[in-house]
Amino acid sequence: MIELLFTVLAAEACVAAALLFKTPLRRLAVLGLDRLKRGRGPVMVRTVAATVLVVLASSVHSIAKIRGRADGELDGAAGGLTPTDQVLLARHLLETSLMGYSLFLALVIDRLHNYIREIRGLKKNLEAVSKQNKELLEENKHLHDQLQLSNLTQPAADAKKDT
């Protein structure tokens, strides 16, 4: 299980790094995450995350039991850890930390993906608004020029009427 957790952690770290920097891999990672978040993907991800969380809680409970046994809380006798308990404790600590890091990186990847999508939408809106603003400025300039021309020709017409 430790090898699997290391593999998952390495893959999540690569995806997070791809999302952080603007590279061609970022577009591929965003497309993959978009596809993953469609259909049954979110349900599967939540199920896997819940399962990992339950296994994480079980490992934490096992760590607490081993430490309690070492302190003599369970059997009443104070003593140190046996070599078997030391190996089990180290293994549970490693598994727990890898599962915790994996869940944390999954959360970071989800937030990065959300922010990237939001930024993409904001950029599109900004382009549309700036294009509309440019058109309105051109129209305003055109109307201003027409108004100035009509003001220049108007006094000349008024002068002819007076004579």
BELCORKA-V982031 format. One record per pair of residues at least 24 apart in sequence whose C-alpha atoms are under 6 Angstrom apart, sorted by sequence separation. I is the first residue (numbers start at 1). J is the second residue. D is the distance in Angstrom with one decimal. If there is no record, write none. Layout:
i = (I | I)
j = (J | J)
d = (D | D)
This chain:
i = (63 | 59 | 56 | 9 | 16)
j = (89 | 92 | 96 | 102 | 109)
d = (6.0 | 5.7 | 5.6 | 5.4 | 5.6)
